[in-house]
Amino acid sequence: MNFLDKKTASSIPLLPVTADGFDAWLKKQDAKTANWVKAAGFTGSEGAFITLPSANGGIARVLFGTGKNIGLYTFADLPGRLPKNTGGYFIDAKLDNAQATNAALGWALGSYYFGQLKSAKKKKEFAPLVWPANADRKSVKRTAEAMYLVRDLVNTPANLLGPAEIADAAKKVAKAGKAKINVIVGEDLLKKNYPAIYEVGKGSPRRPRLIDFEWGNKKHKKITLVGKGVAFDTGGLNLKPGNSMYLMKKDMGGAAHVLGLAQMIMAENLPVRLRVLIAAVENSVDGDSFRPSDVIQTRKGLSVEVGDTDAEGRIILCDALYEACTEKPDLLVNFATLTGAARVALGPDLPALFSNDDDLAADLMEQSKQTQDPLWHLPLWQPYKGWLDSKIADTNTIGGSFGGAIIAALYLDKFVDKDVSWAHIDTFAWNASTRPGRPEGGEALGIRAVYAHIAQKFGKRK
């Protein structure tokens, strides 16, 4: 996790400065230091840093421009930019608990690197940080490990991560938390009445499966997490163009998110009864692939006309969501890389949040602000529900060319009981470009906000 427990004689102070306060700081320095800083052109601008030399030619101190507010990603770019130093760096400033925890978490997220598949096995080195004195170490480790898990899973190419490997990842998480896990594979999905999951995945030689694990005391409030685990999405017979298919290894991002969130819940031993359901398939092109205009059955008993085989995620989710509702959980949350329409509306950084519970949506939005883990609330606009009407089945899977993210959410809503508090998060699960603490590639978006909601509402022990 790239932290040191305490300062040593070789630890280098990292002094945060702001552009507004820089001149006042500079006036207090000796002529040698002031001349050095001026010659380097350092002005305290946000994101800039300068090393000050020691008498023996080493680094005596680092000045770093933080901007006005210290946030989650303020220090996140430094692990890869600062010179490596065995004694690490320590933040030479008074930080409150939240600032210290955010600084440490940002440092951890900025120390992530996905290099497992490179032939050179040398691990990329990052500058270590001495733990800020009042940082919540347990929270930082729990959160960073979960986000690393999500990133690793989403970054892994589909030839190495199919439905079976998604199940293996779930088994590993379940084992670490001492959870009970069951996996239903292939034609057993039909025997156990998960026909929609089977239909989407039957065109791939890598058999579809439902992953189901439970953890916690049955006397506690029930929390159920559902994830879309499409290991690779070709679009099926409604084949995607090549430029749209390149990132489809990330179409299991919903599964990765619920595994990361479940790991956080179990690591903190929250007093909840947790269930995780992941529909894991590969949407492939084959003689046995499901077709546009097919009518397939679902676990709920509703018949579904396939409007587009590239809208497969909602089909596999509907079986899992209906099963989740049979136990009337106190909270039901699903994550899915579901629609391009959500990205058109909100871009890659803002997962779309839909909910049948206004209070739940409001609290998730508030938690997203507090945790700097943004979500954006979109409506389950019921007047559009008629767009899903089918002439030959109980419902279609798509509904025209407008409001695609809303239509997908309304389809899922058909399989969720009205008295179950439910949130659907349509996420991109990917950083389109590299920014401090957010390298290009797989990303966990929204799990910190959802975790904060669960911990606050359900995490208090009696």
N, C-alpha and C positions, 0 to 999 in steps of 0.2 A: 504493500500500500504506500510505500515510499515516504515513511515518516521515521523520525528519530525520537526517542523517549525524552531526552533532555539535552540541554546545551553542553557543549564542551569548549575547550580553549580554542578549537579550530572552527567553531560555528561562526558564521558570518551574519551580522545584523542586516536586516532588510527594512529600510526605513520608508514607510509610505508618506508621500507628499502630494499635495494638490497644487494645481497651477495657481490658484488664488493665494495659497499660503507659501509658495515657493520663495518669493522675494524676501519675505520676513525671515525664513529659514536661512537664506543665503547671507543675509546681513550679519548673522551671528557666527559665521564661519571665519576661520583664519584666511589670510590672503592666498596661501597655497591652494587650499581646498576650493575657495571661490574662483580662483583663476582656472583651475582644472575643470570645474563644472561649466564655467562660461565658455572655455575653449572647445568643450565637447558639444556645446549648443543645447545642453539639457535645460528645459524650462519647467519640468514637472507636468508636462502634458500627459493625458491619460494613456496608459499602456507603455510609455517610454521608461527605460531605466538606464542607469549609469553606474559603473563600478568605480569606487574611490580607492586609490592605491594605498597600501600600507608602507611603512618605512622599509621593509625588506623586499618590496616588490610584489607582494601578494595583494589580496583584496581585503581592504579594511572594512568596507561597508558598501551596500548597494542602495541607491536611491531609486524609488519606483513611483511613478505617477499613477495615482489611483482614481482620479476623478473625485467628484464630491461625495459619493456614497460608496461604501464598501459592500459589495454584493457577492453573490455566489461565484461569479466568474471573474472577479476582480484580479485575483492572483493566479488564475487557471492557466495562463499562457507561460508563466515563468518556469515551471519544471523543465520544459524543453528548451528554454532560451538561456537560462543562467548557466555559467560555467559549473561543471561538476565539482563538488567539494565533499570530502568524506565527513566533515563535521556538520554539513548541511547549512541551512539558513534558518534564522528565526525572525519573526516579525517583531520589529522593535517599536511597538506602539501598544497603547491600551485598547483592547477590543472587548466589547461586551460579549456575553455568551453566544448570542446569535451571530455576531460578526465573526467571532473566533471559529465557530462551527462551520459557517459558510466558507470562510477562508480555507479551512482544512479540507472540506468537501470539494471545493473548487480545485485545490491542489491535487487531490486524488483523481478527479475526473480529467485533469490536464495531464496526468501521468499514465493514461491508458494508451495501449498500442496493440493492434492486432497484427502480430507478426508470426503466428504459429505455422503458417504455410510457406514461409520463405526458406530457401535452402540453407542460408546462413542462420545458424541457430543462436547467434549472439543476441542477447536480449537488449533492446534499446534502453539506453540509460537516461534517467531523469534526475534532476537535482532534488535531493531530499529536503524535507521541511521538518524542523523541530516542532513537535506538537504545540500549538498555542495553549497557553496555560489553562484557559477555561473553556476549551473546545469540548464538545460532547463526543468523546472518542468512539463510544459504542455506536452512536447514531451515524457518525461518519463512516465507520467500517461497514455497518449494516447496509447503508444506502449505496455506498460505492461498490460493494461486492454485488449487490443486486443489479446495479446499472452496468457493471462489467459483464455480468451474465447475459443480460439482454443484448448488449452490444456484440458479444462473442457469438451468440446464437444467430443474430440477424446477419452478421458479417460472414458467417460460414457458407460457402457455396453449396448449392443444392445437391451436387453429386456426393457431397459428404454429409448432408443433413436432409434425409428424407423423413417420411412419417415414423419409421422405426427409430431413427436417431432422435427425433423430437421426443418420442416416448422414453428413450434412454435418458435424455436430459431431465425429463420429469421424474423418472425413477431416482435419479441422483439427488434432486431437490427433495423429493419425498423421503428418501432414506436419511438425509442429513437432518430433516425435521422430525424423523420417526413417525411419518404419516403412512397410512395404509393406501396402497395403490392397486388399481385394477385397470387392465388394458383390454379392450374388445377389438379384435382384429378381423379384417376381411369379411367373409360371408357370415361370420358370427354376428356382425352388425345387423344383418337381416333377422337372424334368430332372436336377437335381443331388442328388435324393433327400433333400429336407427337407420331407416331406409334412405333418408336424404344424404347422410354422410357417405353411405355406401355408393349411392348412384354417382356422386361427384368423383369419388376416388377409384371407381372400378376400372377406368380406362388406363390406369398405370400399373405396371408390374409390381410397384411398391405399394403394398396393400394399405388401404385406409384403416384408420383406427380411432376409437374414442378412448381418451386417457382420462381417468377419473381417480382423484385421490382425496382423502379426507384426513383431517387432523383436528385435535382439540377435544375439549370436554363437551359432551352432548348437552350439558345443562346451560352452556353459554349461548349467546346470540349467534345465529347462523349467518355466515358470510359466504357467498358463492361467487367464484370468479370463472368466467368463460372466455376462452381464447380461440381465435381463428388461427389454425395451423396449416396453411397451404404451403407446403414445402417449396413448390415452384408452380407458378401459374402461367401456362402457355396461353390462356384464354380458352382452352379447349377447342372445339370445332369452330367457334367464333374466334379464330386465331388472332392473337395480338400481332401487330407489326413489330419488326425486330427492335426498333428503338424503344418500344414500350415494354418489351420483354426483358431487357437487360437487367433491370433491378428486381425481377420477380423472385429472386431468392429471398427477398425480405417479406414475402407475402405470408410468412409465418410469424410476423412481428407481433401479432396479437397474442399468440401462444407464448412467445418469449416474454412479453410484458406480464402476463399473469403468473408465469413462473418466477420472475423477479419479484413481483409484489408478494406472492405467497412466501418466498424465501424471507422477505423482510418481516412479514407477520410472524412466521414461526421463529425466526432468530430473536425477535423481541419477546416471544412467548406471550403474545397478546391474549387476553381472556375471551377468545371467540372460538366458535366451531367453524372451521374452514373446509370448504369443498372447492376443488378445482376441476373444471371440465374443459378438455381441449379436443377439438375435432381436428385430426391430423390427416391430411390427404395430399395427393399430388394431382393437379388438374392437367391431364395429359391428352394428347391426340392419339387415338387408337380405334380399331374397329369396334371396341366395346365401350367407347366414350359415350356419355350422355349427349343428347342432341338438343339444339334449339327447337322448341315446340313440343318436346317430350312433356308428358305429365307424370310427375313422380309423387310418391306418397311421403308423408312426414310422420314423425313420432306422435304428433298431436292428432293425426287423422285428417288434417287438411290436405287436399290435393293441390299440387303446385305446378303451374305451367311454366316451363323454362323459357323465359323471354330471350335470354342471352347466356350462353355457357360461360362467358367471362364475368358473369355476376354470380360466381359459385360460392363466394364466402358467406353470403347471407343464407344460402341453402344449407350449408353444413352447420351454421350457427343455430338455425331454427330448431333442429333436433336437440342440441345441447341446451338451449335456453328453455325449451319446454320441459326437459328433464329436470333442469335446475328448479323450475317453479313447482314441481310436484312436492317439494319439501317446504315450500313457503318460506324461503330465506328472509331474514330481516333486511338484507341488502344483497342485491344482485348487480354485478358490474361485468360488462364484457369489453374486451379490447379487440380491435380488428383493423387491419389495413384494408378498409372496405371499399372506399370510393375515390376515384380521381376527382370527382365533383367537390369533395371536401377540400382537396388541395387547390383547386381552381378558386374556391371561395376564400380560403384562409391561408394558403401557402403552406410550406413544409413545416413551419415551427409551431403552428397552432392546431392541435387536435380538436376536432369537432365533438362537442358534448351534447348528447340528447338524453332526456330523462322524462319519465312519466310522473316524477315527483319534484315539484318546484322547490321545495325546501332542500331536498338533496342537491339539486342543481345549484342552488344559491350557495350552499355550503362548500361544494366542490369548487365553485368559482372563487370563493373567498380563500380557500386553502391553496388554490393555484397561485394566487397573488402572494400569500404568506411564504410559500415554499419556492417562489420564483420558478414555477413549473407550469407554464401557461396552458389553459384550456379556453375554449370559447363556446358559449352556450348557443345552440341553434334549436329552433322549435320542432317539436313533433306536430307538424301542422296538419291537423285532422282533415280539413277540406280537400287535401291532396290524396287521401286514402283511396278514393274512387278510381284514381289513375291506375291502381293495381288490379282492377277488375279483369277477370278472364271470362271468355265466353264458354270455355270448356272445362275449367277447373275452379276450385274455390278461390284461387288467387293466382296472379302472375307474379313473377319475380322482379319485373321492371315496370316502369310506368311513364314512358315518353322521354323527352330530351331535356326537361327542366327539373331543377331541384333534386339532382341525383342523390345527394347525401341524405336529404330528407326522405326521399322515397325509400331508400334502403333501410333507414331507421324505422319508417312506418311498416315496412315488411316485417322486420324483426319484432315490432310491437305486437303483431298478430299472434305471436307465440309466447308472449309474456303476460302472466296473470295481472289483472288490473290492481289487485291488492298487494302486489310485490313491488317494493321500492327498487327501481331499476335505473341504471345509467349505462348508456352505450357510448363508447369512445372510439371515434373513427380517426386513427392516427397514421401518420406517414412512416414512423419508426426509422427515420433516416435523416442524417445531416447532409444536405445537398452540397455544402462547402465547409471547409475547416474554419472554425473560430475558436477563441480561447476556451478550453475545456470541452469542446464539442468537435472532435475530429470528423472529417468526412466519413460517412459510413453509418452503420447501425446505431440507433439511439433509443433510449428509454424516455418516452414523452408521456407525462401524466401520472406515472406510478407514484411519484413522491407526493403529489396532491391527493391522490386517492388514499395512500397510506396514512397521510395526516388526518384525513376525514375519519378513517376507520379507527385510528388510535385515539382520536379525540372523543368520538361518539361511543365506541364500544370497548375502549381499552382500559377503562377504569375498573379495577378489581373491587369487589364488595368487601 
